[in-house]
Amino acid sequence: MKLRFIHTADLHLGSTVPAGAGAERRLKEQLENSIDHAVEHMVQDAVELHVDFMIIAGDLFDQENRSLKHQIFLKQQFEKLNQNKIPVYLIYGNHDPVDRRYAPSGWPENVYVFDTEPEMKIFHKHDAPAAHLYGCSYKGKTQQNVAAEFVKQPGAPFHIGLLHGEEKKKDSHSYAPFLKEELEEKRFDYWALGHIHTRQFLSERIGYPGNIQGRHRNETGEKGYSLVELDEEAVEVTFRQAAGVVFAALDISIEDCSGFDELTDKVIRCVSELEYEQAAGLWLEIILSGRGMLSDYLEEEKEGWQEALNRIGETERPFFYVYRLEDATIADLQQEGLEKENHFLGDVQRAAAKLKQESKQLEETWSVLHQSKGPGMYLSQDREEETQDVLEDAERLLWQLWGKETADED
């Protein structure tokens, strides 16, 4: 026997998408409706691919009150699946727990919701049990290790677990924490996980599909769902894109550009090299880096240049929209000019240059800030990258606030 099913999670229907705040109405509406469109795309795929069933591993809705608008929208999508005899098995997650107050709206008869205590449901194919599915919905905002309570029961060729949680981490709070080894010991054929928004697999049979549609700068790249095919010997998981809008980040150096016309051409070229052929639109974060003469002009011209880029982006296919433009450039005279000065700013610039060369001393100094109490709790653990970034940001601020003015006076 073979099974083919869709594994999705983290739809987050009703989520706000702040990146569209400055965009024109047409683009803003496209972004705001992007999650709905991704769900519609997935449901249409389910019908065309003749899947046996669909699994949704938690966080169908972004807010605890499960907006009635999106409950009705999702019910309509489930009705389309019902018309094609495709059942849906779902659990609720930490964003849409069962015990919160929300306007009631039922589901079609093809939708099977797991209770807040671990339970098993049976999928039948050709009038015989084909799969046992095990799951548990969140009752409140947090959840214990429910996977440990799943008990494999005989009577079906396949066993599939639904779990909205994350791997247990030392000294940190986790939702429905589990150990990969615990899941593997259950000897299920597949674990359909949710909660982590980045597509990833802990093993061949334990995976997160990621969320269905990116919403901000931390959810970049193609988004969609997993198409899973199971037989008695193997499992095959294929990613299928459902998101029409893709968030992406570009790091572009100004060092080989003598004018903004060249920099503009470089941006367009870099965007065209992004391999998101199925996307209708790209929402871009652009970080300008490097040393060059254009750095001195960016502070004044950045906003106008960003608007010009977005006018160009409207005519491209797929279109692109720059929602965030960061200036991380360094002026030509910045380091050389300040290091020669015999005053406080020169001392600071020389100290920064020295620390860049003496990574051990830099690490020792930085480790004080990373202590568990105090500022360390607000800093990332990627110390090497962060320390370099902080030094470069400090150099840039010194130049913009005082160095440029000093150089102009000279």
C-alpha positions in Angstrom: 0.0 0.0 0.0 1.1 3.6 -0.7 0.1 6.9 0.8 0.4 10.4 -0.5 -0.5 13.3 1.7 0.3 17.0 2.3 2.0 18.0 5.5 1.6 21.7 6.3 1.8 23.8 9.4 1.9 27.4 10.7 -0.5 29.0 8.3 -0.9 31.9 10.7 -4.1 33.1 9.1 -4.9 36.7 10.1 -1.3 37.6 10.7 -0.3 41.2 10.1 2.5 41.9 7.6 4.1 45.2 8.6 6.5 45.2 5.6 3.7 46.6 3.4 3.2 49.7 5.5 4.9 52.1 3.0 3.8 50.4 -0.2 1.1 51.6 -2.6 -2.3 50.1 -2.1 -2.2 47.4 -4.8 1.1 45.9 -3.4 0.0 46.3 0.2 -3.2 44.4 -0.4 -1.3 41.7 -2.3 1.0 41.2 0.7 -1.9 41.3 3.2 -3.7 38.6 1.2 -0.6 36.5 0.5 -1.3 33.9 3.2 -4.9 33.3 2.0 -3.6 32.9 -1.6 -0.9 30.4 -0.5 -3.6 28.3 1.3 -5.8 28.4 -1.8 -2.8 27.3 -3.9 -2.1 24.4 -1.6 -5.7 23.2 -1.6 -5.9 23.3 -5.4 -2.7 21.3 -5.5 -4.2 18.7 -3.1 -7.1 18.2 -5.5 -4.9 18.0 -8.6 -2.4 15.7 -7.0 -5.1 13.4 -5.7 -3.6 13.2 -2.2 -5.1 10.8 0.3 -5.3 13.4 3.1 -3.9 16.7 4.5 -2.2 17.2 7.8 -2.0 20.6 9.5 0.4 20.6 12.4 -0.7 23.6 14.4 -1.1 27.4 14.3 -3.8 27.6 11.7 -4.5 31.0 13.0 -2.1 33.7 14.2 -4.3 35.1 17.0 -6.0 33.3 19.9 -9.4 34.7 18.9 -9.2 33.0 15.5 -10.8 35.8 13.5 -14.2 34.8 12.2 -13.3 36.0 8.7 -10.5 33.5 8.5 -12.4 30.7 10.1 -15.0 31.1 7.3 -12.3 31.3 4.7 -10.6 28.1 5.9 -13.9 26.3 6.1 -14.5 27.1 2.5 -11.1 25.7 1.6 -11.9 22.5 3.6 -15.2 22.2 1.8 -13.3 22.1 -1.5 -11.3 19.2 -0.1 -14.5 17.5 1.2 -16.0 17.7 -2.3 -13.0 15.7 -3.5 -13.1 13.2 -0.6 -9.9 14.5 1.0 -9.9 14.4 4.8 -8.0 16.9 6.9 -6.3 16.0 10.2 -5.3 18.9 12.4 -4.0 20.0 15.7 -4.1 23.5 17.3 -0.8 25.1 18.4 0.4 27.7 20.8 -1.1 30.6 18.7 -4.6 29.1 18.5 -5.0 27.0 21.7 -8.4 25.4 22.3 -9.2 27.0 25.7 -9.2 30.6 24.4 -12.3 32.6 23.6 -13.2 32.9 19.9 -16.4 33.1 17.8 -17.4 29.5 17.2 -17.6 28.2 13.6 -17.7 24.5 12.8 -15.7 22.5 10.2 -17.0 20.2 7.5 -17.3 16.5 8.1 -14.0 15.7 6.5 -12.1 17.6 9.2 -10.7 15.7 12.2 -9.5 17.7 15.1 -7.3 16.1 17.8 -8.3 16.6 21.4 -6.2 18.3 24.1 -5.2 14.8 25.3 -3.1 12.5 23.1 -5.4 10.4 20.9 -5.3 8.3 17.7 -7.4 8.7 14.6 -7.7 6.1 11.8 -7.5 6.9 8.1 -9.2 4.3 5.8 -8.3 3.5 2.2 -10.2 1.0 0.1 -12.4 0.3 3.1 -9.5 -0.8 5.3 -7.4 0.9 8.0 -4.4 2.5 6.1 -2.9 4.7 8.8 -3.0 5.5 12.5 -2.5 9.2 13.1 -1.5 10.4 16.6 -1.9 13.9 17.8 -2.7 16.4 20.6 -3.9 20.0 20.4 -2.7 22.8 22.7 -5.1 23.5 25.5 -3.3 26.7 26.6 -0.3 28.7 25.4 2.2 26.0 26.6 2.5 22.3 26.2 4.4 19.5 27.9 6.2 16.7 26.1 3.0 15.1 24.7 5.0 13.0 22.2 6.2 10.8 25.0 2.5 9.8 25.6 1.9 8.6 22.1 1.5 4.8 22.0 1.8 3.0 18.7 -1.3 0.8 18.3 -1.5 -2.2 16.0 -4.0 -2.5 13.2 -2.7 -0.3 10.3 0.3 -0.5 8.0 1.4 3.2 8.6 1.8 5.3 11.8 2.1 9.1 11.6 2.6 11.5 14.5 1.4 15.2 14.5 3.3 17.4 16.9 3.5 21.2 17.3 6.8 21.7 19.2 10.5 21.9 19.2 13.6 20.0 20.3 14.4 20.2 24.0 17.2 22.7 24.6 19.2 23.1 27.7 18.4 26.1 30.0 15.7 27.4 27.6 11.9 27.3 27.4 10.5 25.1 24.6 7.0 24.4 23.3 6.0 20.8 23.6 9.8 19.9 24.0 11.0 16.6 22.7 14.2 14.8 21.9 14.7 13.4 18.4 15.7 10.1 19.9 12.3 9.9 21.7 10.5 10.3 18.4 12.7 7.7 16.6 12.1 5.2 19.4 8.3 5.3 18.6 9.2 3.8 15.2 6.5 5.8 13.4 6.7 6.0 9.6 6.6 9.8 9.7 6.5 12.7 12.1 4.6 15.8 10.9 6.0 18.6 12.9 5.0 22.3 13.3 6.1 25.4 15.1 9.5 26.1 13.5 9.0 28.4 10.5 12.2 27.3 8.6 11.8 24.2 6.5 14.1 21.5 8.0 14.4 17.8 8.7 15.7 16.2 11.9 15.9 12.9 10.1 14.5 11.3 7.0 11.1 10.8 8.7 10.9 13.7 11.0 10.4 17.1 9.5 9.1 20.7 9.6 7.6 22.1 6.3 8.1 25.7 7.6 5.3 28.2 7.4 3.4 28.5 4.2 4.1 32.2 3.5 6.9 34.5 4.7 5.7 37.6 6.6 8.9 39.5 7.5 12.6 39.7 7.1 13.2 36.7 9.3 11.1 34.4 7.0 13.0 34.6 3.7 13.1 32.3 0.7 10.5 30.0 -0.9 7.7 28.9 1.4 5.1 26.1 0.9 4.4 22.7 2.1 5.7 19.1 2.1 4.3 16.5 -0.2 4.9 13.1 1.5 4.8 9.7 -0.2 5.0 6.6 1.9 5.2 2.9 1.2 6.3 -0.1 3.2 10.0 0.5 2.3 10.7 4.2 2.0 9.5 7.8 2.4 9.9 10.5 -0.1 9.3 14.2 0.8 9.1 16.9 -1.8 8.9 20.6 -1.2 6.3 22.4 -3.2 6.0 26.2 -3.2 2.7 27.8 -2.4 3.7 31.3 -1.5 3.3 33.9 -4.2 5.3 36.5 -2.4 8.9 35.9 -1.3 10.9 37.8 1.2 14.6 38.0 0.3 17.8 39.9 1.4 20.6 41.2 -0.8 24.0 42.4 0.4 25.3 44.7 -2.3 28.7 46.4 -2.2 29.2 49.9 -3.5 33.0 49.5 -4.0 32.8 49.0 -7.8 30.3 51.8 -8.4 31.2 55.4 -9.3 27.7 56.6 -9.5 24.1 55.8 -8.5 23.3 54.8 -12.1 25.9 52.0 -11.8 24.6 51.0 -8.3 21.0 50.9 -9.6 22.0 48.6 -12.5 23.8 46.4 -10.0 20.7 46.1 -7.8 18.5 45.2 -10.8 21.1 42.6 -11.9 21.3 41.1 -8.5 17.5 40.9 -8.2 17.3 39.1 -11.6 19.8 36.5 -10.4 17.5 35.5 -7.6 16.0 32.1 -8.5 12.3 32.6 -7.5 10.7 31.9 -10.8 7.3 30.9 -9.3 7.0 34.0 -7.2 4.7 36.8 -8.3 6.6 39.4 -6.3 9.8 39.9 -4.2 9.9 42.0 -1.0 13.5 43.0 -0.6 15.8 44.0 2.2 18.9 45.5 0.7 22.0 46.0 2.8 24.6 48.3 1.1 28.2 47.6 2.2 31.7 48.3 1.3 33.9 51.4 1.0 33.4 54.1 -1.6 32.6 57.6 -2.6 28.8 56.9 -2.7 28.8 56.4 1.0 28.9 60.2 1.6 25.7 60.7 -0.4 23.6 57.9 0.9 22.6 59.6 4.1 20.9 62.4 2.2 19.8 60.4 -0.9 18.8 57.0 0.5 15.1 57.7 0.7 14.7 59.2 -2.8 16.9 56.4 -4.3 14.7 53.8 -2.6 11.6 55.3 -4.1 13.3 55.3 -7.6 14.1 51.6 -7.2 10.5 50.8 -6.3 9.2 52.5 -9.4 11.5 50.4 -11.4 10.5 47.3 -9.5 6.8 47.8 -10.4 7.7 47.1 -14.1 9.8 44.0 -13.5 8.5 40.4 -13.6 8.4 39.2 -10.9 7.9 42.7 -9.4 10.2 43.7 -6.6 9.6 46.1 -3.7 12.4 47.4 -1.4 10.8 47.6 2.0 14.0 48.1 3.9 17.3 49.7 2.8 20.2 49.7 5.2 23.3 51.7 4.7 26.3 49.8 6.1 28.9 51.5 3.9 32.1 53.3 4.8 33.3 56.5 3.2 36.6 56.5 1.3 38.3 58.9 3.8 36.7 57.5 6.9 39.3 55.2 8.4 42.4 56.9 6.9 41.1 60.4 8.0 40.3 59.6 11.6 43.4 57.4 12.3 45.7 60.4 11.5 43.9 62.7 13.9 45.5 63.4 17.3 42.3 63.6 19.3 39.6 61.5 21.0 38.1 60.3 17.7 41.5 59.3 16.4 42.1 57.3 19.5 38.8 55.5 19.2 39.5 54.7 15.5 43.0 53.4 16.2 41.6 51.3 19.1 38.9 49.8 16.7 41.6 49.0 14.1 43.7 47.3 16.7 40.8 45.2 18.1 40.0 44.0 14.6 43.5 42.6 14.3 43.6 41.1 17.8 40.6 38.7 17.8 41.5 37.0 21.1 41.5 40.3 23.0 38.2 41.3 21.3 36.6 38.0 22.3 37.7 38.4 26.0 36.3 41.9 26.1 33.1 40.8 24.4 32.6 37.8 26.7 31.9 40.1 29.6 28.9 41.5 27.9 27.7 37.9 27.1 27.3 36.9 30.7 23.9 35.4 31.5 23.0 38.3 33.7 22.8 41.8 32.3 23.1 42.8 28.7 24.1 39.2 27.6 20.5 38.1 27.6 19.7 40.5 24.8 22.7 39.6 22.6 22.9 36.8 20.0 25.3 33.9 20.5 27.1 34.5 17.2 29.8 36.4 18.9 32.4 36.6 16.2 30.1 38.0 13.6 28.4 40.3 16.0 31.6 41.9 17.4 32.8 42.8 13.9 29.4 44.3 13.1 29.4 46.4 16.2 32.9 47.7 15.5 32.0 48.6 12.0 28.7 50.3 13.1 30.7 52.3 15.7 33.2 53.4 13.1 30.4 54.5 10.8 28.6 56.5 13.5 31.8 58.2 14.4 32.4 59.3 10.8 28.8 60.4 10.2 28.6 62.4 13.5 32.0 64.0 13.6 34.5 62.6 11.1 32.8 63.8 8.0 32.4 67.3 9.5 36.1 67.4 10.4 37.1 66.2 6.9 34.9 68.9 5.3 36.6 71.6 7.4 40.0 70.4 6.3 
